[in-house]
Amino acid sequence: MSVRRHTTARLATAMTATVLASVLGVAAAPPAAAAGPTPTSWEAKALGLASAQSTAQGEGVKVAVLDSGVMTNHVALNGKVTTGPDFLKDGLRPGDPRWGAHGTAMASDVLKVAPKASILSVRVIDDKEDQGEFKTGTSPTSQGIDYAVDHGADVISMSLGGEMFGDSVDEDEVDALARAAQKGIPVIASAGNEGDMFNDASYPAGYPGVIAVAATQQNGTRAEFSTVRTYNSVAAPGVAIVSAKNTGGYEPVNGTSPAAALTSGVVALMLSHNDKLTPAQIRALLTKTANHPADGRNALVGYGQIDAAAAVRASANPPADGTDPAKYTGKEHLATPDGTPKTQHPPLETELVTIGLGAAGVGLLMVIGAVLITRAGRRRAATAVASAPRG
């Protein structure tokens, strides 16, 4: 079982609940009693949601949100969420301040993009940003991935992560991600919020096969907090994203977390338009249709901010999946056979072996004899001392 510092489950968002909507230029959030989907802000136009949703709305797609839990009774989520196990097992319950704030926000962001998708909530982190203690045992994240795979998830969304410490890659998580890939389930993760600090790598975003999402601001460039890494695949809006609160109502949040959740919603739209898409095809479509930076791709935003409308349209005719197993059709031999017989060991020189074994046997007998003679001498000496007259 692996041992891993639990800060690698740090929330990958700067949940800026204290940021004023007026300062950020975001419309005031509607009251908690208002029914319907989470209200959108600037990300709707940036992603082309109106056009994308005219083609698909996520029908029949289940998105697993691995997070801090989801308040199922929020008006933006009511009837859309199935709650799975709590793999964190820290004793917290709905209503606790560290239960469901982040997860509720992320689930609402997925449904904002794909309103007819369903959410499978699996709790693998809490809402405490830095969980600094060490924990042992199987990673809750890996258990959450496996649960999602086994319970019909079509997309796995992980707005979580943290810094990398040396060789602390979690083998359980790597194995679980491999099982997700084998089942053809795309995995999306937030790139991390270390860009304006230490720029540490974040996992699971850094694992191979994961679609890592950076955050952009209103002008389409990288948000200053978004981690800069070569593993970044694409980017999505991540500043002042109006999201559901676990206490009701809405608030704007910043981070690569909402960027990943929005991207997961776009993937749900793509799958509802073409349920045969593979993870490799989804990645190819997202990167091909994104708004590429000047150099085509970079560590800041990957292939650029995604275009939901273009990605959904392109999903009808995806490129061939070059990652499918293919039968080998080449030559039987790497080199032309030259008639050389198969390799055989040369015959054993039995005479030399016999002589060697004999010499070893003689040597062993000499050693045994010396030991016996020494012991006999010691016994005679001890007898002589014992029989000597006492003074």
N, C-alpha and C positions, 0 to 999 in steps of 0.2 A: 504494500500500500504506500502511496506516495505521501511525502510530507511537503507542504507548500505554504508559504506565507500568505495569509488570507487577504492581504492587501491586493492580491491579483484579482480579487473579486470586487475591487473598488468600483463604485459607480462611475461610468465614463461620461457623466454629464455634470456640468456645473449648474445645479438646479437653482437658478436665480429667481427664486420666488419673490425676492425683495425688489427686483427690478421693476420700476414703474412702467406701466404700459404707455403712459403719455410720453415718457422720456424716449422710449424705443419706437414711438410712432405706431403703436399697435392699438387697434380699436379696443374700447373697454369690453371686458368679458361679459357675456350675458349672465343673468342670474342662474343659480343652481337649479331652479325649477324648470328652466327652459328645456324642452325635450328635443331630441334629434341629435345628429352627429356633432362632433367637436367643431367649433367654428374655425375656419381657416384664416390665415393672415397672408403675408406676402408670398408664402411658399406655393399657394395654389396657382398663381400666375407663373411663378418661376418654373414649376414642374409641368405646366400645361395640363392641369388636372381636369378642367372642363372637357377638353377634347378627349383625354384618355378615358374618362368615365362615361363618355358617350358610346364607347366601344365595349368596355367591360367594367364591372364594379366589384369583382372579387367573388362572384357567385361560386359556391361549392368549394372554396379554398379555405383550408384551416391553417392559421398562422400560430405557431407556438411562440409565446412571449416568455422567455426565460428571464426572470427579473425578481422584483421584491414582493410580488403578489399584486392582484388586481381587485379593486372594489367593484364587484359585479353589479351593485345597485346604482351605480352612477348612470344618469340619464343618457349619457353618450355611449354606454356599454351595455345597458340593460337588455338581457336576452341574447347577447352576442358572445358571452364568455363561459367556458367550461373550466373549472378549477381542478388542477391536478395535485399531486403530492407536494408537500413542503420538504424539500431535501435539505434545507438549511437546518431544520430541527433545533431552533434556538428558543423555542417556547413562546415566541410572539404570536399574536393573533390579530385579526382585523380589528381596527380601532386603536392599536398601539401606534404611537407617532412614527415608529420605524417600520411600519408594515404598509406596503402598498402605495406609497406616494409616487415613487419612481415608476413602478410597474403600471399603475393606473394611467399615468401620463403617456407612457410608451404605447400601451394598448390603444388609447384613444387616437394617437398619431397614426397607427396602422390603419384603423378604421376610417380615419379622415380621408385617406387615399382610397381605400378599398371598402366602402361602406357595407357591402353585402358579404364580406368575408366573415369567418368566425375566429375567435381567439381561444387558444388553449393556454391557460396561465399555469406556469410551473415556477414555484418559488425556489430560487437558488442563491439569492443575496438579500440583504436587508437594506434599509435606506440610510444607514450610517456610511458616510463617504469614505472614511479611513478605518478599516476594521482590524488594524495592526497586529492582532494576536496570531500565533501560529496554531494551525489545526492539523490533525492527522486524519488518515482515512481517505476514502474515495471522494474525489472532488464532487461537490453538489452540482457543479455545472455539467460534469460528465454524466451524472445520473439524470439530470434534466434533459440532456440531449438524447440519451437512450430512451427515456420515457416518451419524449416527443416522437421519436422514430417509431416506437412500438404502438403509439396511439394515434396514428393517422395524420400526423402533421405533414403539410405540403411545403411549408416554409418554416425555418427556424430563425427567429429574430433575437439577437443578444445585444442589447444596449448596455454592455458591462465590459469590464476589463481592468487592466492595471499594469504596473511596470514589471519588467522582466528582471529577475535576479539570477545572473549566472546561468546555471544549468537547471533552472526551476521549471522548465517545460513540463507540464503535467501529462504523464503518459496515459492516464485514464481519459483525459480530454482528447488527446490525439487519437486514441482508439475509438472513442465514441464518434468523433468527427468522421473517421474512416467508415464507420457503419452507416452514418447518415449519407455519405457519398455513395456507398454501395446501394442504398435504397433510392438514390436519385433525388435527395432532398437538398435544396439550396440552403446555405447557411449565411446569414448576414450579421455583421458585428460592427460596432462603433470603433473608429480608429484610435480614439483616446483624446484626452484633453490636456496633454502635456506640452503643447506647442509653444506656449509662452513661458514655460518653466524649464524643466529638465529634458523635455522631449523624449521621455522614456518610451520604449516599445510597449505595446499593449496586447495582451492575449485575452480572448481568442482571436482577435483581429489579425494577429501576426501568423497564425497557423496556415499552412498551405491549404488551398481549397476554399478558404473563407473569403467572402466578398467584404472587404474592409471599406468602410464609408467615412470619408472626411466631412467636415462641416464648412459650409459657405455662408457668407453674409449677403445682405441685400444686393450688392453690386456684382455678385457672382464669384468674387474672389474668396480665398481661404479665410475663415474666421481665425483671429489671432491665437485662439486657444487650441485649435485643431492640430493634433500631432502630425509632424512631418516625417513620413516614413515611406520607403520604397514599396511596402506592402499595400499602400493605399490603392484601391481599385477604382473607385468613383467617389463623387462627393454629392451632397444634398444639403438643402437649407438647414441651418442649425442655430440660428440666432432669432430670439423673440418668437419662438414657435408656440402658439396658443395651444395648451394641452389641458386635459382634465385633471382636477385635483381629487385626491382620495377623500377629501372632506366635502366634496361637492363644488360645483362651479368650475372655473377655468383660470389659468394663469400662464403668462409667457415664460418659457424656459429656454436656456441656451445649452449647447453641447453637441458632441457627435452622437449622443444618444438619440435625440429626436431625428437627426439625419439618418441614422440607421433604421429607425422605426418607419420613417417615411419611405425609405427605399424598400423595406420589406413589404409595405403596402403596394408599391409599384410592381414588385415581383408577383404579388397576389393577383393584380390586374392582368399581368402577362399570362399567368397560369390559367386564369379563368377564360382567357381568350384562346389559349392553346395548352391543354393539360398534358401534352406530350413533351414539353420542353424539359431538357436535362439541365443540371446545374451548369455545365460548360456552355450550353447554348444561352442560358440566361445571362451569364457573365459576358459572353461575347456580344449579345444584343445590348446590354446596358452600356458597355464600353464603346461599342461602335456608334450608338445613337446619342451619346453624351455630347455636351458642348465642350469640345476639346480645348485645352489651353493652347497658347501659341506654339509651344514645342511638342504638341501632340499628347504628351503624357509627362507627368513629373511627380515628385514625391509629395508635393503640396496637396494636390487634389486628384491624383491618379489620372484617369482619362477625362476628368472634368465633371461638372454638375450634370446629373442625369436629366433626361427629357422623357417624362412619363408617356406623353402622347406618342412620341416617335418610337419608344421601346415597345409599347403595346401594339402599335401598327406593325412593326417589324416582326413581332412574335408569330404572326400568321405564317411567315415564310422564313424560318430560322436557318442559319448556316448548318452544314453537316457537323455532327459532333465527332471531332477527331480523337476524343478520349475513349471511345468504345473499344472493347477488346477486338482484335483482328487476328484471323488465322494466319499463321506464318506460311508464306508461299515461296520462299526462297529456296536456295540449294540445300541439299541434305548436309553437305560439308562446307565449312567456311573456306577451305582450300581444296584444290583439286587433288583427289587421292593419287599417290605416287607408287602404290603397290607395296609400301612398307607394311609388314605384318603388325598386328596389334602388339602393344607393349607387353613384354613379359619380364618377370624378374629373372636374373641369371641364376644358374644352378648354385645351390649352397655348397661351399667347400666343407664337406662333412669331416674330413680328416683333421683340419685345423680346429674345428669346433670340438671334436673329441679330445684332442690334445689339451685344448684350453680348459675344458670341463675337468679333465683329469688333474691338471695342475691346480685348479681351484679347489678340487676335493682334497688333495694333499695338503695344501695350505690351510684349509679349514681344520683338518685333523691335527695339524701342528698347533694351531691356536687352541683347540680344545684341550690337547695334552698339556700345554703350558698352563692353562687355567687350572686344570686338575692338580698338577704338581704344586702350584702356588698355594692352592687351598689346603693340600695335605701338609705342607710345611707350616702353615699357620696353625693347623690343628695340633701338630706336635709341639710347637712352641707354647701354645695355650695349655697343653697337658703338663708340660714341664713346669710352668709357672704355678699351676694349681697344686702340684705335688711337692713343691719346695717347702722345707720346714719354716714355720712362722717364728719371728724373732720375739 
